[in-house]
Amino acid sequence: MDADFLLQTETAKMLYHEHAENLPIIDYHCHLNPQMIAEDYKFRSITELWLGGDHYKWRALRANGVPEHFITGDASDWEKFEKWAETVPYTLRNPLYHWTHLELRTAFGITKLLNPDTAREIYDECNEKLQLPEFSARGLMRRYGVEVVCTTDDPVDSLEYHKSIRESGFEIKVLPTWRPDKAMAVEDAPRFRDYVKKLASVCDREIVTFDDFLEALQDRHEFFASMGCRLSDHGLEEFYDQRVSDPKEINVIFEKVCLGNDLKTVEIRQFKTFMLFFFAMLDDQKGWTQQFHYGPIRNTNTRLFESYGADVGCDSIGEVNTAKEMARFFDRLDHKGQLAKTIVYNLNPAANAMVATMIGNFQDGSIPGKMQWGSGWWFLDQKGGIEAQLNTLSEQGLLSRFVGMLTDSRSFLSYPRHEYFRRILCNLIGRDVENGELPVAEMPRICQMVEDICYYNAKRYFEF
């Protein structure tokens, strides 16, 4: 894993080292904890920093036969790290092998391979460096040249830590992202009712009617905008287009769930359809970018969910045919002139061509690349998934207008995913040049395209 890792041609090396490597990072979608940034959190160990919430690693540990005690249980930090070191040699050809060693090299300057023989030495060296000021939460962000970070935040969040970060004078922008999934989740009636109570408390108002509910959400949307929010994000199993014949029917559905009654499947879909469209209109009014991450099946393992909760590595790629609903949703917004800048991320690679062609249906000439197909997400953010996304986007749209990579991570050590993406991008384009598929005469445009995809497109698109 030297300076030319993944760069297989001289053109690829030139593109990466001269045009991509040193560009700042705009991480426009992640799940970092803003409190850690506000407090400039100091990590007690490499285990806390590296393994504390990484469900990618947890899945690999389980697959390697490691008991849960050493994954999410109460084993010591050293014991958990030791089990990870034992697992790493078995991750060959899994992206975790590349990510692990990229993170060790870029954060700690460690070039040795992690395995049982090197585990103690690497553990101690990392922990020693983590005591230094430059390895705090903010220090790591500086180390990787981060310029902007957009966290993921619920409408009921106070955003107090975003305020604290801004007032502290921290030079890196840390902006909230509006994630209103719980405001749509009427399929779990008790949790939805609890959420309505939290929303009422945050807004300091009564929520009795559906109109009250919408007004409270609109108030919070305004508040997020005042705190610098530029993006929304929606985590969906699928898109929805189950409309009601009479708008009053939504009021009845809301009243029904608030009274403690379960909803029929059609009512759930009708409510989600209405809310998704409502949020899209709010985003358009504010000039935000709306993001849609769709396609997972979540919390499939009841035993682990009941023991440890959500986000422990028990989600998978779903099989859903939502193309018609997606088309109708975007068409309805487009027809009303209320379709905001949009990024769609699919989790199932079988939908790659569908999404790539779908976004082309609703480009309107107002903004270059207004409709975006997001980078390879979750199970697809590895080398094969990234190359597939880049190739399909190139064939069906304008790769030159792509807004590039993001971490989608809870870890302060995930920024090398931007490097990984940039190396893959440069290798792909460099190979085309040397194969004669892209003309050498266009090298100035090709170099600019690389810089745009890695940084400038996102900066312009999100107006950071």
N, C-alpha and C positions, 0 to 999 in steps of 0.2 A: 504494500500500500504506500507507494512513493508519490512524488509530486505529479506523476503522469498516470495515476490510477484511473482506469476505465477509459483512458484517452489512447485510442489505437492507431491514430494517424498523426502526421505532423500538423495538418490543418486543424485537427481537433485540439492538439496541444496549444497551438497559437490562439485559437478562439477562446479556450478556457483561461489560459494564463494572462492574455493581454486584454480580454474583453469581459470576462465573467467573474473571475476569481475574487477580485477585490471590490466588487460592487456592494453597497449596503444591502441589508436584508429588510424587506417589508413583509412581516409575518401577519397577514391580514385575517387569519383565522387560527386561533389556538385556544387552549383551555388552561392557560397558566392561571395561578391563583394571584389576583391583584394584591391581596394582603401581603403576600411574600415580597412582592416588588415594593410596596409601600414601606414595609419595615426593613427592606434590604436583608432578607432572611439569610442567616448563616446555617448551612447544612451540617448536621452532626457527623455525618459519614457519607461515603459514596453509596452505601446501601439505601439510605433515605433519599438521596438525590436521584439515584439511578433505577432503583427497584420499587420505590415506594408506591407508585401508582401506574406502573407500566404493564398494561394487560397483554401487550405483545410478548414481553418476557415471561409473564405468568403462564401464558398458554404453552410456551416452549418448555418451561419447567415441568408442567404437568405431563406434557407429552414425553418427557424424558424420565418419567417415573418418580418425580420428586413429590413427597407428601405435602399436603396443604400447610402443614405446620411451618414449613420452610419458605412458603410463598406469601400467604396473607396471614399466617398465624403469628405466634409470639416468640418464635425463635430469635436468637440474638442477631444483630446486624452482621457480625462475622459469619455466623452459620448460614444466613441467607445468601451472602455474597459468595461463600464457598460453594454452595449448591449451584449458583449461577455460573461460576468458573468451571465447575464440572460439566455443565450443560453446554457451554459455548462451543467446544469442539464438535458437538453433535448438531450444531446449527449450520454446518457447511452447506452452501447453496440457498440458505434462508437469508433474507435481507438483514436479519438480526446479526449475522456474522460480520457483515460490512459495517452496519451502524455501530456495533459495539466497538470495533477497532477504530473507526473514524472518530468516535466520541473520545476515546482514550487518547488518541493522537492530538486532536485539535484542542481539547480542553486541558489535558494534563501533560502533553508532550511525551506520552508513553507509546513506544513503538513495538514493544514486546507483545506477543500473542497471549491472550488470556486463556489459561488452562489451569488444572490443579497444581502444576509445578510452579507457576508464577503468581498464583492467587494471593498469597500472603504479602509478597513484595508489592504487588500492584495495589492491594487494599491499603497497605500502610502508606504508600507514596501518595495515593489520592487523598487519604484522610489528612495527611500532613499538609498538603496544599490547600485543602478546604478550610484550613484555619486562617489562611491569608485573606486580606480584604478583597483582593481581586477575584476571589472565588465565591463571593456572595451572589445572591440572585441578580442584583444589578451589575456586579462585576462580570458575571458570565454573559449577560446581555451585551455589555460593552466589548468583551473579548471577541464576540462573533460579529461585531459591526452591525448590530441591529439598529434600525432607524425608527420603525413603527411596529407596534404590537397591538392587535385587536383581540381582546379577551372575549369570553362568551358568558353573557349575563342575563339573568331572569328579570322580567319587568318589575318584580317586587324587590330586587336588590337595591340597597341604598346607594351604591356606587361611592360610598365614603372613602374607600381606598383609592379609587381613581382620582377623587378630589385631592386626597393627601399627596398622591404622586405628582399631580400637576402643580400643587402649591409648593412642593419641595424643590422645584427647579430641576428635576431629573431631565436630562437632555433627550432621552428617548421617549417618544410619544407612546403612551399606553391608553388606548381608547376602548370604551365598552362596545359590545355588540348586543343588539336586542334579540333575545332567544325566547319567544313566547310559547313554547311547546305546551307548557302546563296549562295555559289558558285555553287550549283546544282539547285537552285530554279528558273528555266527558265519558270515555269508556270505563274509567275508574271513578265512579260517582263519589265515594267518600273522599278520595284525595282531591277531586275537583272542588268539592264544597269547602274543604280546608283551604284550598288555594284562593277561592273567592274571599274567604275571611281574611287571609293574609293581605290580599290586594286592597281590601277595604281599610285595613289597619294602616297600611303604608300610605294610602291616599287620604286617610283621616276623613272618611265619608262612609255613609251607609250604601251598601249594594243590595238592593231589593229586586229591582227589575233588570231586564236584559239591557235596557238603555243605560242604566246606572253602570253596569259592567263594562259596556263599550266606552262610556265616558271616562271611567277610571283608567282603562287601558290607554286611551288617547292622552290622558294627563301624563301617564308614565312615559309614553312615547315622546311627548314634548320635553319631559325632564331628561331623558336619555340624549335627545338632540342638544339640549343645553350643556350637556357634559361631554360633547364632542363626538357622539356616536355618528358613524357614517354608514353602518351596515346592519342589516338584520340577518338572522340565520334560522332555518327551520329544519328540524330533524323529523323526517317523515318515513313511514313505511312505503307510502305511495302518494300520488297526487289524487285530488278529490274533485269531482264534478257532479255531486248529487244535490241539485238545487231544489228549493221548496217552491211550490206553486204560489204561495201567499207568504210574504215576509213575516206575517204574524205567527207563522208556524215556528219560527226560530224562538220567539218569545215563549211559546208553549214548551218547547224542548228545554230551554233554560230553566223555566219554572219547575218543570218535571224533575230535572236532575237535582235542583236545589231543595226540593221537597223530600229527597231521599229515594226517589224511584230510579230504577235502572232503565236504560234506554234501549230501544230496538236498534239493530245494526243500521237500518236505513236512517234513523234519527241521528245516530253518531256521525254518519257520513255527511248528512245534511248540515250538522253543526260545524264540522271541520271544514266543509266547503265554504260556508259563510265566513268563518273566522279567517281562513287563509286569504280569501279575497279582501276582507276588511283590512288585514295587516298589509297586504300588497298596496292598497290605496293609500294607507298612511305613509308607507315608504316612498311612494311616488310623490306625494305632497312635499316630503322633506328632501327629495333628491338623493335618497339613500340608494345603496345597492342591496338587493335582496338575494340571499343565498338559500339554496334548497339542497340538503343532503338527504337522499332518499335510497331506500332499498334494504336496510338491515332487518334481521329478526333478532330481537333483543331478549336477553335473560332467559335463554332456553334451558338452562340447567337449574331446576327448582331447588335441588339440594344446596348448591353453592349460593343461589340467590337468597334463600332463606337464612343461610348462615352468614354471608358476607355482604349481601346487597348487590346493587347494580354495578356495572363497569368493572367487573372482575375477570373479563376475558371469556364470557359465555354468550357472545353474540356471533352471528354469522351472516353470510350473504343470503338474501332472500330471493325468491322467484316470484316476481310480480310483473304483470303486463299492465303498465299504467300509461302507455303512449297516448291513447285517446284522451284520457283525463288531463294529462299534461298539456296536450294541444288545445283542448277546450279552455283550460284555465288561462293559458297565455293569450289565446285568441280573444277571450272575453275582456281581459285587461287592455289588450292592444286596440280592440274595437272602441273602447271607451276613452282611449288616449291616456291610460293610466298604468302602462307597463313600464316599471322602473328598470334601471340597469339590473341585470340578472345573471347569476352564476348557478349552474346546475351541476351537481356531483352525483354520479350513479355509483352504486357499490357493486352491482353485478356487471361483469365485463361483457356479458351478452347484450347489454343495452348500449354499448359504446357507439355504434353506428347510428342507432336511433336518436340518442341525445345529440350527437354531432350534427345530424341533419335537422333535428328539431330546432336548435337555436338559430339555424339559418332561415327558418320560416318567419322569424319575428325581428330580424335586423331591420331597422327603419331608416338608416342613413343619417340619423341625428348625432350619433356618437360612434366612433370607430370601435368595433367589437362590443357594442352595447350588450348583446346576448353572448354569454361566455359558457363554454363547457369547462368545468373545473378540473384541476389536475387530479391525477390518480389518487383516490381517497381510501384510507384505512387499509383494507386487504389488497389494494391496488397501488399503494405508494412505493412499490419495489421496482427494480430495474425493468422487468418484463411489463408490468402494468404502466409504468411511466412511458416506456417506448411505444406501447400499444396506443396510449392516449395521444401522444405526440404524432404518431403516424396517421391515426384516423382523423385527427383534427386537421392535419396537413392536407389530407385527401378531400375532406368535406367542407373545409372552411379556410380561414386565414390564420395560420400559425403565427405569423408576424404580429398579430394583434392580441395574442394570448397574454393573460396577466400573471402566468407563472405559478410558482410553487408556494406552499405554506406548510407549517408543521402539523397542525391539527393535534397538538400534543399538550400534555400536562407537565412535561419535563423541561427544565432549563438547559438540558444537554441535547435537545433535539434539533438545534439549529444546523448541524451538519447535514440534515436532510435537504437543505437548500444547496449545499455543496454537492451532494450526491446527484440531485436533479440537474444542476448546472453541468456537471461532468457528463452525464448521460446525454443531455441536450447537445453539448458541443461535440461529443463523439458521433452522434447521429448526423448532425449537419456536416461535420468534417468528412465523414465517410462519403456523403453525397457529393461533396466537392471533388474528392479524390477519385471517385468513380465516374466523374464527368456528368453527373446528374444535375449539378448546379454549376454555373459557369464561373470560372476564376475572374472573369471580367466584372462580376457582380460582388466581389469581395467586400467593398465598402458597405454595400447594402446588407450583405450577409453578417458582417461584424456588428452593424447597427441592430439587426434583428435579434442577435444573441443578447446584446445589452438591453434591448427593449423588453424581451421576454423575462430576463432575469431581474429587472428592476424598473426601468422607465415606464413601461406600460401600466404597471400597478400604481406607480406614483401619480400618473396622469389620470387613470381611470377612477381611482378613489379620491383624487384631489387632496392628497396628503401634503 
